[in-house]
């Protein structure tokens, strides 16, 4: 199922439709972020998390997830004063930050790891999803083979429509991965330079 949505002012009934699928049916959806379309589900639904591993044809090595705000991040990550000030300055934005995980993070998201990767994207649709859901959602990129540089919802539907419960169509997006910065130690480490400016950490 594919539904069109306004990427700047998402319609509440459409957000609620997606949230109900995630919450009540342990659903898996495709949704827009500020970098690329992502597969998503409730981080506490083991069945849905495992479905995404299968869709991605990926071994259980871990997924990032989205929180709605800094307060929510502190539930799942050990955040230093420096890290908090840094995030307050840069988020919402195209960054993925790595922290030491708290015990609230489900094992499926961080198998054999002590760290967790968290995002707060600058995108009204996905932020509204996590706010209405009340839990973080998994975020992992939807890789479309025919158009590697763009995320076209219609192409996503062709390739993955029978494997997910809902695709939220917010238009075509340019594929630009987030910048990944490890804030789990004493000094920040840039893991990947992407859309977000990392000059602050150099």
C-alpha positions as CSV (number, residue, x, y, z in Angstrom):
1,X,0.0,0.0,0.0
2,X,1.3,3.4,-0.9
3,X,0.0,6.7,0.4
4,X,1.0,10.2,-0.7
5,X,1.8,12.7,2.1
6,X,2.9,16.3,2.4
7,X,6.6,16.2,3.3
8,X,6.5,19.6,5.1
9,X,3.0,19.5,6.7
10,X,2.1,15.8,7.0
11,X,-1.6,15.1,7.3
12,X,-2.6,13.7,10.7
13,X,-4.9,10.9,9.4
14,X,-2.1,9.6,7.2
15,X,0.4,9.7,10.1
16,X,-2.1,7.9,12.3
17,X,-2.7,5.2,9.6
18,X,1.1,4.5,9.6
19,X,1.3,4.6,13.4
20,X,-1.6,2.2,13.8
21,X,0.1,-0.3,11.5
22,X,3.4,0.0,13.4
23,X,1.8,-0.1,16.9
24,X,-1.1,-2.5,16.5
25,X,0.1,-4.9,13.8
26,X,3.9,-4.9,14.4
27,X,4.1,-3.4,10.9
28,X,7.0,-2.5,8.7
29,X,6.8,0.7,6.7
30,X,8.9,2.8,4.3
31,X,9.1,6.5,5.2
32,X,11.1,9.6,4.2
33,X,13.9,11.2,6.2
34,X,16.1,14.2,5.5
35,X,18.6,12.0,3.6
36,X,16.9,8.9,2.1
37,X,13.8,6.7,2.4
38,X,14.1,4.2,5.2
39,X,12.6,1.0,6.4
40,X,11.0,1.4,9.8
41,X,9.2,-0.3,12.6
42,X,8.8,-0.1,16.4
43,X,12.2,-0.9,18.0
44,X,10.4,-3.0,20.6
45,X,8.7,-5.3,18.0
46,X,11.2,-8.2,17.6
47,X,9.2,-9.7,14.8
48,X,9.2,-6.5,12.7
49,X,12.9,-5.9,13.3
50,X,13.7,-9.4,12.0
51,X,11.5,-8.8,9.0
52,X,13.6,-5.8,8.1
53,X,16.8,-7.9,8.4
54,X,15.3,-10.3,5.9
55,X,14.1,-7.6,3.5
56,X,17.6,-6.1,3.6
57,X,19.1,-9.6,3.2
58,X,21.3,-8.6,6.1
59,X,22.7,-10.6,9.1
60,X,21.6,-9.3,12.5
61,X,24.4,-6.7,12.9
62,X,22.3,-3.9,14.2
63,X,20.1,-0.9,13.1
64,X,20.0,2.8,13.9
65,X,16.8,4.3,15.1
66,X,15.1,7.7,15.3
67,X,14.1,9.6,18.4
68,X,11.9,12.7,18.4
69,X,14.1,14.8,20.7
70,X,17.2,15.0,22.9
71,X,15.2,14.0,26.0
72,X,14.2,10.7,24.4
73,X,17.8,10.0,23.3
74,X,18.9,10.0,27.0
75,X,16.7,7.0,27.7
76,X,18.6,4.8,25.3
77,X,22.1,6.3,25.3
78,X,24.7,7.5,27.8
79,X,25.2,11.2,26.7
80,X,28.1,13.3,27.9
81,X,27.7,17.1,28.5
82,X,29.8,17.7,25.4
83,X,27.7,15.3,23.3
84,X,24.5,17.0,24.5
85,X,25.7,20.5,23.6
86,X,26.8,19.2,20.2
87,X,23.5,17.6,19.4
88,X,21.6,20.6,20.6
89,X,23.5,22.6,18.1
90,X,23.2,20.2,15.1
91,X,19.8,18.4,15.5
92,X,17.4,17.9,13.9
93,X,19.7,17.3,11.0
94,X,21.5,14.8,8.8
95,X,23.6,13.1,11.4
96,X,23.8,9.7,13.0
97,X,25.5,9.8,16.5
98,X,26.9,6.7,18.2
99,X,26.8,6.4,22.0
100,X,27.2,3.8,24.7
101,X,23.8,2.1,24.9
102,X,21.6,1.9,28.0
103,X,19.8,-1.3,29.0
104,X,16.6,-0.1,27.4
105,X,17.9,-0.7,23.9
106,X,16.6,-4.1,22.5
107,X,19.2,-6.7,21.8
108,X,18.0,-7.1,18.2
109,X,19.2,-3.5,17.5
110,X,22.7,-3.9,18.9
111,X,23.6,-7.6,18.8
112,X,27.0,-8.2,20.5
113,X,27.6,-4.4,20.7
114,X,27.7,-1.9,23.6
115,X,27.0,1.1,21.4
116,X,23.9,2.4,19.7
117,X,23.4,4.7,16.7
118,X,20.6,7.3,16.9
119,X,19.2,10.0,14.6
120,X,16.8,13.0,14.9
121,X,16.3,13.8,11.2
122,X,15.1,17.2,10.0
123,X,12.0,15.8,8.4
124,X,8.4,16.5,9.7
125,X,7.0,13.2,8.5
126,X,9.4,10.9,10.4
127,X,9.5,13.1,13.5
128,X,5.7,13.1,13.6
129,X,5.7,9.3,13.3
130,X,7.9,8.8,16.3
131,X,6.0,11.4,18.4
132,X,2.7,9.8,17.7
133,X,4.0,6.3,18.2
134,X,5.6,7.1,21.5
135,X,8.6,4.8,20.8
136,X,11.7,5.2,18.6
137,X,11.5,3.6,15.1
138,X,14.2,1.7,13.2
139,X,15.9,3.6,10.4
140,X,17.8,1.8,7.7
141,X,18.2,2.9,4.1
142,X,16.0,1.6,1.2
143,X,18.4,0.9,-1.6
144,X,16.7,1.1,-5.0
145,X,18.8,-0.7,-7.6
146,X,17.6,1.0,-10.7
147,X,18.1,4.5,-9.3
148,X,21.0,4.4,-6.9
149,X,21.2,8.2,-6.6
150,X,17.5,8.8,-6.0
151,X,14.7,7.5,-3.8
152,X,11.6,7.2,-6.0
153,X,8.6,5.9,-4.0
154,X,7.1,4.3,-7.1
155,X,10.3,2.4,-7.8
156,X,10.4,1.4,-4.1
157,X,6.9,0.1,-4.4
158,X,7.9,-2.1,-7.4
159,X,10.8,-3.6,-5.6
160,X,9.6,-3.8,-2.0
161,X,5.8,-3.3,-2.1
162,X,5.0,-6.9,-1.4
163,X,7.4,-7.1,1.6
164,X,6.2,-4.0,3.6
165,X,2.9,-3.0,5.0
166,X,2.9,0.7,3.9
167,X,5.0,3.1,1.8
168,X,4.7,6.8,2.6
169,X,5.2,8.7,-0.6
170,X,6.7,12.2,0.1
171,X,8.1,12.6,-3.4
172,X,11.5,11.7,-4.9
173,X,14.5,12.3,-2.6
174,X,18.2,12.6,-3.5
175,X,20.1,9.9,-1.8
176,X,22.6,11.6,0.6
177,X,23.6,9.4,3.5
178,X,23.9,11.0,7.0
179,X,27.2,11.8,8.5
180,X,28.1,9.3,11.2
181,X,30.0,10.6,14.3
182,X,31.0,8.4,17.3
183,X,30.5,10.2,20.6
184,X,30.8,7.2,22.8
185,X,34.4,8.0,23.8
186,X,36.4,10.9,25.1
187,X,36.9,12.4,21.6
188,X,34.5,12.5,18.7
189,X,35.4,10.3,15.8
190,X,34.0,10.8,12.3
191,X,33.0,7.4,10.9
192,X,31.4,8.6,7.7
193,X,31.2,12.1,6.1
194,X,27.8,12.5,4.5
195,X,25.2,15.2,4.1
196,X,25.9,16.8,7.6
197,X,28.9,19.1,8.0
198,X,31.6,17.4,10.1
199,X,34.1,20.3,10.2
200,X,33.1,20.8,13.8
201,X,34.7,17.5,14.7
202,X,38.0,17.9,12.8
